[in-house]
Amino acid sequence: MKWYPWLRPSFEQLVGSYQAGRGHHALLLQSLNGMGGEALIYALCRFLMCRQPEGHKSCGHCHSCQLMQAGTHPDYYALSPEKGKSALGIDAVRDVNEKLYEHARLGGQKWSGLAMLPC
């Protein structure tokens, strides 16, 4: 996933609030399409799920980081429209909604990312 330099201040501010114990249970991040919003969400989720974060970065070698890199972390849900469609299906939203009410599979937190959709 491409990282853009203008994401760094927002990323460091969000990570800093979680490190200081002031992180919120839910975030709503908005960006223009193609400006890196998905990368910011993914990086924040990787950091928050990491078992051994190093400063403002995820370690990249713990079990949670390896699962995120492989795209198979059981507590991370990425919502995006199906191929060829421009809108999210209600079934996908319901499926993720049900999973968010279950206990975290790795004992930590659960996160869901919603792809940037045009209005």
MDTraj code that builds the backbone (N, CA, C; nanometers):
import mdtraj as md
import numpy as np

residues = "MET LYS TRP TYR PRO TRP LEU ARG PRO SER PHE GLU GLN LEU VAL GLY SER TYR GLN ALA GLY ARG GLY HIS HIS ALA LEU LEU LEU GLN SER LEU ASN GLY MET GLY GLY GLU ALA LEU ILE TYR ALA LEU CYS ARG PHE LEU MET CYS ARG GLN PRO GLU GLY HIS LYS SER CYS GLY HIS CYS HIS SER CYS GLN LEU MET GLN ALA GLY THR HIS PRO ASP TYR TYR ALA LEU SER PRO GLU LYS GLY LYS SER ALA LEU GLY ILE ASP ALA VAL ARG ASP VAL ASN GLU LYS LEU TYR GLU HIS ALA ARG LEU GLY GLY GLN LYS TRP SER GLY LEU ALA MET LEU PRO CYS".split()
xyz = np.array([
    [0.0846, -0.1174, 0.0000],
    [0.0000, 0.0000, 0.0000],
    [0.0891, 0.1237, 0.0000],
    [0.0570, 0.2169, -0.0851],
    [0.1387, 0.3377, -0.0988],
    [0.1183, 0.4304, 0.0203],
    [0.2287, 0.4825, 0.0724],
    [0.2259, 0.5762, 0.1852],
    [0.2589, 0.7155, 0.1332],
    [0.1814, 0.8137, 0.1742],
    [0.2010, 0.9514, 0.1308],
    [0.2560, 1.0339, 0.2465],
    [0.3512, 1.1246, 0.2198],
    [0.4141, 1.2010, 0.3284],
    [0.3162, 1.2885, 0.4063],
    [0.2087, 1.3338, 0.3444],
    [0.1143, 1.4200, 0.4158],
    [0.0291, 1.3429, 0.5166],
    [0.0390, 1.2104, 0.5177],
    [-0.0342, 1.1305, 0.6156],
    [0.0369, 1.1250, 0.7506],
    [0.1692, 1.1480, 0.7500],
    [0.2481, 1.1316, 0.8719],
    [0.1968, 1.2134, 0.9906],
    [0.1699, 1.3459, 0.9769],
    [0.1231, 1.4217, 1.0942],
    [-0.0075, 1.3663, 1.1526],
    [-0.1012, 1.3301, 1.0671],
    [-0.2279, 1.2736, 1.1161],
    [-0.2045, 1.1394, 1.1837],
    [-0.1208, 1.0558, 1.1221],
    [-0.0907, 0.9247, 1.1792],
    [-0.0252, 0.9392, 1.3163],
    [0.0746, 1.0259, 1.3268],
    [0.1446, 1.0436, 1.4542],
    [0.0533, 1.1021, 1.5611],
    [-0.0380, 1.1895, 1.5224],
    [-0.1326, 1.2453, 1.6189],
    [-0.2272, 1.1365, 1.6712],
    [-0.2785, 1.0538, 1.5813],
    [-0.3681, 0.9459, 1.6226],
    [-0.2962, 0.8443, 1.7108],
    [-0.1769, 0.8036, 1.6696],
    [-0.1000, 0.7071, 1.7481],
    [-0.0649, 0.7658, 1.8846],
    [-0.0258, 0.8929, 1.8870],
    [0.0077, 0.9588, 2.0128],
    [-0.1089, 0.9614, 2.1095],
    [-0.2292, 0.9824, 2.0588],
    [-0.3453, 0.9844, 2.1481],
    [-0.3709, 0.8458, 2.2067],
    [-0.3503, 0.7405, 2.1283],
    [-0.3673, 0.6052, 2.1820],
    [-0.2560, 0.5712, 2.2811],
    [-0.1337, 0.6125, 2.2525],
    [-0.0231, 0.5856, 2.3442],
    [-0.0428, 0.6575, 2.4771],
    [-0.1074, 0.7742, 2.4735],
    [-0.1318, 0.8509, 2.5957],
    [-0.2591, 0.8059, 2.6672],
    [-0.3258, 0.7039, 2.6144],
    [-0.4468, 0.6534, 2.6775],
    [-0.5704, 0.7371, 2.6469],
    [-0.5624, 0.8225, 2.5446],
    [-0.6758, 0.9078, 2.5092],
    [-0.7393, 0.8663, 2.3767],
    [-0.7066, 0.7499, 2.3281],
    [-0.7628, 0.7039, 2.2011],
    [-0.9104, 0.6716, 2.2149],
    [-0.9849, 0.6961, 2.1127],
    [-1.1287, 0.6751, 2.1148],
    [-1.1633, 0.5343, 2.0680],
    [-1.2800, 0.4861, 2.1047],
    [-1.3218, 0.3515, 2.0642],
    [-1.3666, 0.3460, 1.9184],
    [-1.3959, 0.4604, 1.8599],
    [-1.4381, 0.4648, 1.7196],
    [-1.3837, 0.5915, 1.6552],
    [-1.3410, 0.5791, 1.5319],
    [-1.2892, 0.6937, 1.4569],
    [-1.3615, 0.7028, 1.3238],
    [-1.3875, 0.8240, 1.2805],
    [-1.4415, 0.8470, 1.1476],
    [-1.3424, 0.9360, 1.0753],
    [-1.2726, 0.8788, 0.9786],
    [-1.1726, 0.9523, 0.9022],
    [-1.2257, 0.9741, 0.7614],
    [-1.2103, 1.0944, 0.7128],
    [-1.2583, 1.1273, 0.5788],
    [-1.1437, 1.1851, 0.4975],
    [-1.1345, 1.1428, 0.3726],
    [-1.0339, 1.1992, 0.2826],
    [-1.0871, 1.1942, 0.1399],
    [-1.0260, 1.2717, 0.0560],
    [-1.0609, 1.2670, -0.0852],
    [-1.0086, 1.1370, -0.1449],
    [-1.0775, 1.0869, -0.2447],
    [-1.0363, 0.9636, -0.3101],
    [-0.8960, 0.9794, -0.3691],
    [-0.8092, 0.8823, -0.3431],
    [-0.6738, 0.8848, -0.3965],
    [-0.5739, 0.9613, -0.3117],
    [-0.6154, 1.0111, -0.1952],
    [-0.5262, 1.0893, -0.1093],
    [-0.4618, 1.0052, 0.0009],
    [-0.4888, 0.8763, 0.0052],
    [-0.4217, 0.7889, 0.0996],
    [-0.5009, 0.7543, 0.2238],
    [-0.6292, 0.7788, 0.2233],
    [-0.7112, 0.7477, 0.3406],
    [-0.7053, 0.6014, 0.3798],
    [-0.7091, 0.5129, 0.2799],
    [-0.7024, 0.3690, 0.3086],
    [-0.5685, 0.3322, 0.3720],
    [-0.4610, 0.3943, 0.3255],
    [-0.3282, 0.3667, 0.3814],
    [-0.3209, 0.4123, 0.5266],
    [-0.3809, 0.5258, 0.5579],
    [-0.3813, 0.5761, 0.6954],
    [-0.4589, 0.4818, 0.7863],
    [-0.5749, 0.4379, 0.7425],
    [-0.6557, 0.3453, 0.8222],
    [-0.5803, 0.2144, 0.8443],
    [-0.5218, 0.1611, 0.7388],
    [-0.4489, 0.0345, 0.7489],
    [-0.3293, 0.0475, 0.8432],
    [-0.2521, 0.1555, 0.8304],
    [-0.1346, 0.1751, 0.9161],
    [-0.1756, 0.1899, 1.0620],
    [-0.2836, 0.2619, 1.0875],
    [-0.3305, 0.2783, 1.2248],
    [-0.3768, 0.1447, 1.2821],
    [-0.4492, 0.0673, 1.2033],
    [-0.4936, -0.0644, 1.2493],
    [-0.3752, -0.1565, 1.2757],
    [-0.2764, -0.1537, 1.1875],
    [-0.1562, -0.2358, 1.2098],
    [-0.0887, -0.1980, 1.3403],
    [-0.0747, -0.0674, 1.3653],
    [-0.0104, -0.0225, 1.4885],
    [-0.0909, -0.0676, 1.6105],
    [-0.2218, -0.0486, 1.6076],
    [-0.3047, -0.0798, 1.7237],
    [-0.3149, -0.2291, 1.7510],
    [-0.2991, -0.3115, 1.6500],
    [-0.3055, -0.4561, 1.6699],
    [-0.1698, -0.5180, 1.7000],
    [-0.0639, -0.4435, 1.6773],
    [0.0713, -0.4943, 1.7004],
    [0.0925, -0.5252, 1.8483],
    [0.1571, -0.6375, 1.8762],
    [0.1850, -0.6787, 2.0150],
    [0.3107, -0.6129, 2.0714],
    [0.4007, -0.5665, 1.9839],
    [0.5269, -0.5065, 2.0284],
    [0.5592, -0.3828, 1.9452],
    [0.4748, -0.2778, 1.9518],
    [0.5016, -0.1596, 1.8687],
    [0.6337, -0.0931, 1.9055],
    [0.6973, -0.0355, 1.8053],
    [0.8263, 0.0321, 1.8234],
    [0.8066, 0.1798, 1.7915],
    [0.7882, 0.2604, 1.8949],
    [0.7614, 0.4023, 1.8739],
    [0.6257, 0.4207, 1.8096],
    [0.6243, 0.4823, 1.6920],
    [0.4996, 0.5035, 1.6191],
    [0.4770, 0.3980, 1.5110],
    [0.5526, 0.2902, 1.5130],
    [0.5416, 0.1887, 1.4081],
    [0.5064, 0.0529, 1.4668],
    [0.4435, -0.0290, 1.3849],
    [0.4225, -0.1677, 1.4240],
    [0.5549, -0.2410, 1.4040],
    [0.5760, -0.3474, 1.4812],
    [0.7063, -0.4149, 1.4785],
    [0.7309, -0.4897, 1.3478],
    [0.6253, -0.5428, 1.2874],
    [0.6402, -0.6141, 1.1612],
    [0.6756, -0.7607, 1.1757],
    [0.7016, -0.8093, 1.2986],
    [0.7417, -0.9492, 1.3129],
    [0.6606, -1.0283, 1.4145],
    [0.5738, -0.9635, 1.4917],
    [0.4902, -1.0398, 1.5848],
    [0.3808, -1.1125, 1.5056],
    [0.3112, -1.2023, 1.5714],
    [0.2079, -1.2818, 1.5049],
    [0.0997, -1.1929, 1.4435],
    [0.0578, -1.0908, 1.5161],
    [-0.0455, -1.0003, 1.4669],
    [0.0010, -0.9253, 1.3419],
    [0.1242, -0.8769, 1.3425],
    [0.1792, -0.8061, 1.2256],
    [0.1897, -0.8985, 1.1047],
    [0.2307, -1.0221, 1.1278],
    [0.2414, -1.1169, 1.0173],
    [0.1047, -1.1451, 0.9554],
    [0.0022, -1.1558, 1.0401],
    [-0.1327, -1.1776, 0.9887],
    [-0.1829, -1.0565, 0.9106],
    [-0.1529, -0.9360, 0.9591],
    [-0.1937, -0.8149, 0.8872],
    [-0.1236, -0.8071, 0.7517],
    [0.0057, -0.8390, 0.7490],
    [0.0810, -0.8350, 0.6231],
    [0.0263, -0.9360, 0.5227],
    [-0.0190, -1.0503, 0.5728],
    [-0.0738, -1.1538, 0.4850],
    [-0.2189, -1.1250, 0.4460],
    [-0.2804, -1.0275, 0.5124],
    [-0.4204, -0.9954, 0.4846],
    [-0.5174, -1.0956, 0.5428],
    [-0.4749, -1.1660, 0.6492],
    [-0.5585, -1.2710, 0.7079],
    [-0.5857, -1.2507, 0.8564],
    [-0.5676, -1.1303, 0.9080],
    [-0.5915, -1.1075, 1.0511],
    [-0.7405, -1.1264, 1.0797],
    [-0.7744, -1.2142, 1.1750],
    [-0.9159, -1.2434, 1.1993],
    [-0.9930, -1.1296, 1.2671],
    [-0.9255, -1.0275, 1.3159],
    [-0.9926, -0.9172, 1.3844],
    [-0.9885, -0.7870, 1.3051],
    [-0.9505, -0.7927, 1.1785],
    [-0.9483, -0.6747, 1.0916],
    [-1.0413, -0.7004, 0.9737],
    [-1.1359, -0.6119, 0.9556],
    [-1.2354, -0.6273, 0.8498],
    [-1.2299, -0.5062, 0.7580],
    [-1.2030, -0.5280, 0.6323],
    [-1.1986, -0.4197, 0.5343],
    [-1.3230, -0.4286, 0.4463],
    [-1.4019, -0.3244, 0.4491],
    [-1.5236, -0.3192, 0.3685],
    [-1.4988, -0.2400, 0.2415],
    [-1.5341, -0.2966, 0.1303],
    [-1.5247, -0.2253, 0.0028],
    [-1.6291, -0.2851, -0.0914],
    [-1.6691, -0.2101, -0.1923],
    [-1.7695, -0.2624, -0.2863],
    [-1.7170, -0.3851, -0.3602],
    [-1.8087, -0.4725, -0.3985],
    [-1.7710, -0.5889, -0.4782],
    [-1.7202, -0.5422, -0.6135],
    [-1.6419, -0.6279, -0.6789],
    [-1.5878, -0.5917, -0.8106],
    [-1.7006, -0.5578, -0.9071],
    [-1.6817, -0.4479, -0.9784],
    [-1.7790, -0.4063, -1.0769],
    [-1.8948, -0.3261, -1.0211],
    [-1.8966, -0.3052, -0.8886],
    [-2.0055, -0.2291, -0.8273],
    [-1.9495, -0.1020, -0.7647],
    [-2.0326, -0.0007, -0.7564],
    [-1.9877, 0.1266, -0.6997],
    [-2.0428, 0.1501, -0.5601],
    [-2.1267, 0.0591, -0.5118],
    [-2.1857, 0.0752, -0.3787],
    [-2.1602, -0.0492, -0.2951],
    [-2.1611, -0.0297, -0.1657],
    [-2.1434, -0.1404, -0.0731],
    [-2.2740, -0.2170, -0.0608],
    [-2.2667, -0.3472, -0.0596],
    [-2.3867, -0.4290, -0.0423],
    [-2.4262, -0.4373, 0.1042],
    [-2.5540, -0.4420, 0.1305],
    [-2.6031, -0.4478, 0.2684],
    [-2.5602, -0.5771, 0.3369],
    [-2.5478, -0.6858, 0.2613],
    [-2.5058, -0.8126, 0.3206],
    [-2.3639, -0.8043, 0.3752],
    [-2.2750, -0.7346, 0.3057],
    [-2.1373, -0.7181, 0.3540],
    [-2.1356, -0.6372, 0.4833],
    [-2.2169, -0.5342, 0.4896],
    [-2.2240, -0.4516, 0.6105],
    [-2.2803, -0.5331, 0.7262],
    [-2.3842, -0.6094, 0.7020],
    [-2.4437, -0.6931, 0.8076],
    [-2.3445, -0.7976, 0.8566],
    [-2.2693, -0.8569, 0.7647],
    [-2.1711, -0.9590, 0.8011],
    [-2.0646, -0.9017, 0.8946],
    [-2.0094, -0.7858, 0.8599],
    [-1.9077, -0.7231, 0.9448],
    [-1.9689, -0.6790, 1.0767],
    [-2.0899, -0.6276, 1.0733],
    [-2.1571, -0.5842, 1.1950],
    [-2.1705, -0.6999, 1.2938],
    [-2.2076, -0.8177, 1.2450],
    [-2.2182, -0.9355, 1.3310],
    [-2.0825, -0.9727, 1.3897],
    [-1.9791, -0.9696, 1.3078],
    [-1.8453, -1.0068, 1.3543],
    [-1.7928, -0.9096, 1.4590],
    [-1.8285, -0.7833, 1.4490],
    [-1.7808, -0.6847, 1.5459],
    [-1.8410, -0.7065, 1.6842],
    [-1.9546, -0.7748, 1.6923],
    [-2.0170, -0.8032, 1.8213],
    [-1.9588, -0.9272, 1.8882],
    [-1.8821, -1.0063, 1.8161],
    [-1.8183, -1.1250, 1.8730],
    [-1.6906, -1.0851, 1.9463],
    [-1.6395, -1.1759, 2.0286],
    [-1.5125, -1.1509, 2.0969],
    [-1.3988, -1.1503, 1.9954],
    [-1.2956, -1.0729, 2.0249],
    [-1.1777, -1.0700, 1.9383],
    [-1.1132, -1.2084, 1.9382],
    [-1.0759, -1.2547, 1.8239],
    [-1.0196, -1.3897, 1.8127],
    [-0.8786, -1.4001, 1.8707],
    [-0.8029, -1.2915, 1.8642],
    [-0.6672, -1.2943, 1.9196],
    [-0.6596, -1.2250, 2.0554],
    [-0.7719, -1.1957, 2.1155],
    [-0.7739, -1.1395, 2.2497],
    [-0.7470, -0.9911, 2.2581],
    [-0.7296, -0.9245, 2.1477],
    [-0.7024, -0.7812, 2.1492],
    [-0.8239, -0.7019, 2.1065],
    [-0.8027, -0.6133, 2.0124],
    [-0.9097, -0.5282, 1.9621],
    [-0.9530, -0.5754, 1.8242],
    [-1.0700, -0.5272, 1.7827],
    [-1.1177, -0.5543, 1.6473],
    [-1.1320, -0.4211, 1.5760],
    [-1.0975, -0.4205, 1.4474],
    [-1.1036, -0.2970, 1.3689],
    [-1.1663, -0.3250, 1.2347],
    [-1.2394, -0.2276, 1.1868],
    [-1.3003, -0.2365, 1.0553],
    [-1.2648, -0.1117, 0.9765],
    [-1.2259, -0.1299, 0.8527],
    [-1.1950, -0.0182, 0.7643],
    [-1.2940, -0.0148, 0.6497],
    [-1.3424, 0.1022, 0.6188],
    [-1.4387, 0.1200, 0.5109],
    [-1.3706, 0.1928, 0.3968],
    [-1.3727, 0.1334, 0.2795],
    [-1.3071, 0.1947, 0.1633],
    [-1.3741, 0.3268, 0.1291],
    [-1.2963, 0.4141, 0.0698],
    [-1.3484, 0.5440, 0.0285],
    [-1.4479, 0.5245, -0.0854],
    [-1.5683, 0.5688, -0.0640],
    [-1.6729, 0.5548, -0.1642],
    [-1.7126, 0.6915, -0.2170],
    [-1.7319, 0.7034, -0.3466],
    [-1.7760, 0.8333, -0.3997],
    [-1.9188, 0.8625, -0.3565],
    [-1.9493, 0.9883, -0.3370],
    [-2.0851, 1.0283, -0.2958],
    [-2.1768, 1.0350, -0.4156],
])
top = md.Topology()
chain = top.add_chain()
for i, resn in enumerate(residues, 1):
    res = top.add_residue(resn, chain, resSeq=i)
    for name in ("N", "CA", "C"):
        top.add_atom(name, md.element.get_by_symbol(name[0]), res)
traj = md.Trajectory(xyz[None], top)
